[in-house]
């Protein structure tokens, strides 16, 4: 009976170690960096910064600090923030490059690009 318990213990320990090796140490040289939140200020009829480089998975927050409403609309109108009044915020998790503009004031333009570094 002692031999069965000992063999079972070795089997469980070996299985656990195998799972740990396969899942936990698969890419031990890779450093995982948590997503960063970037801020774009809308003020004086401009997006600041106008062109932003981010990492895939980062979050961008647009804050309207202007005295009039603005929006953030993808150039092909695939998505929009809707009107943002003074003090309103809107955010998006970035999964690809895009150009955007304010559909209320079409001279206002910006872009978000994923930095490949």
C-alpha positions as CSV (number, residue, x, y, z in Angstrom):
1,X,0.0,0.0,0.0
2,X,2.9,2.4,0.8
3,X,4.4,1.7,-2.6
4,X,1.1,2.6,-4.3
5,X,0.8,5.9,-2.4
6,X,4.5,6.7,-3.1
7,X,4.1,6.0,-6.8
8,X,0.9,8.0,-6.9
9,X,2.6,10.9,-5.2
10,X,5.5,10.8,-7.7
11,X,3.0,10.6,-10.6
12,X,1.0,13.7,-9.3
13,X,4.2,15.6,-8.7
14,X,5.6,14.8,-12.1
15,X,2.4,15.7,-13.8
16,X,2.2,19.1,-12.0
17,X,5.8,19.8,-12.9
18,X,5.2,18.9,-16.5
19,X,2.2,21.2,-16.7
20,X,4.2,24.0,-15.1
21,X,7.1,23.6,-17.5
22,X,4.8,23.5,-20.6
23,X,2.7,26.5,-19.6
24,X,4.7,28.6,-17.1
25,X,8.1,28.6,-18.6
26,X,7.3,28.4,-22.3
27,X,8.8,31.9,-23.1
28,X,10.8,32.8,-20.0
29,X,12.8,35.4,-22.0
30,X,9.7,37.3,-23.0
31,X,8.9,40.3,-20.7
32,X,5.2,41.0,-20.5
33,X,4.5,44.7,-20.4
34,X,1.0,45.8,-19.2
35,X,-1.0,48.0,-21.5
36,X,-0.4,51.7,-21.3
37,X,-3.1,54.4,-21.3
38,X,-2.4,57.3,-23.6
39,X,-4.3,60.6,-23.5
40,X,-5.3,62.9,-26.4
41,X,-6.5,66.3,-25.3
42,X,-9.1,68.0,-27.6
43,X,-8.5,71.8,-27.3
44,X,-8.5,74.8,-29.5
45,X,-10.0,72.8,-32.4
46,X,-7.1,70.3,-32.4
47,X,-6.3,66.8,-31.2
48,X,-3.1,66.9,-29.1
49,X,-1.1,64.9,-29.9
50,X,-2.4,64.7,-33.4
51,X,-0.4,61.6,-34.3
52,X,0.1,59.0,-31.6
53,X,2.2,55.8,-31.6
54,X,1.1,53.1,-29.2
55,X,1.6,49.4,-28.6
56,X,-1.1,46.9,-29.6
57,X,-3.6,46.5,-26.7
58,X,-2.9,50.0,-25.3
59,X,-5.8,52.3,-24.5
60,X,-6.3,55.8,-25.8
61,X,-8.5,58.3,-23.9
62,X,-9.7,61.4,-25.7
63,X,-10.7,64.3,-23.3
64,X,-12.6,67.3,-24.6
65,X,-11.2,70.4,-23.0
66,X,-12.6,72.7,-25.7
67,X,-15.6,75.0,-25.2
68,X,-17.6,73.3,-28.0
69,X,-18.6,69.7,-28.5
70,X,-16.3,67.4,-30.7
71,X,-16.3,63.7,-31.6
72,X,-13.7,61.1,-32.5
73,X,-14.7,59.3,-35.8
74,X,-12.8,56.7,-37.7
75,X,-11.9,58.1,-41.2
76,X,-14.3,55.6,-42.9
77,X,-16.9,56.0,-40.2
78,X,-16.5,52.5,-38.9
79,X,-17.0,53.8,-35.4
80,X,-17.5,57.1,-33.6
81,X,-17.4,58.3,-30.0
82,X,-20.5,60.4,-30.5
83,X,-20.6,64.0,-29.4
84,X,-18.3,64.8,-26.4
85,X,-19.2,67.9,-24.4
86,X,-16.7,69.9,-22.5
87,X,-15.1,67.6,-19.9
88,X,-16.4,64.4,-21.5
89,X,-14.0,61.4,-22.1
90,X,-14.1,58.5,-24.5
91,X,-11.6,55.6,-24.8
92,X,-10.7,52.8,-27.1
93,X,-8.4,49.8,-26.9
94,X,-6.1,49.9,-29.9
95,X,-5.8,46.8,-32.1
96,X,-4.8,48.4,-35.4
97,X,-3.8,51.6,-37.1
98,X,-6.4,54.2,-38.0
99,X,-6.9,57.8,-39.0
100,X,-9.7,59.8,-37.4
101,X,-11.3,63.2,-37.5
102,X,-14.0,65.2,-35.8
103,X,-17.2,64.9,-37.9
104,X,-18.5,68.1,-36.3
105,X,-15.3,70.1,-37.4
106,X,-13.8,68.1,-40.3
107,X,-10.6,70.1,-40.3
108,X,-9.6,68.4,-37.0
109,X,-7.7,65.2,-37.8
110,X,-5.5,62.6,-36.1
111,X,-4.0,59.2,-36.3
112,X,-3.1,56.2,-34.1
113,X,-0.3,53.9,-35.2
114,X,0.9,50.7,-33.6
115,X,4.7,51.0,-33.0
116,X,6.3,47.8,-34.2
117,X,9.3,48.1,-31.8
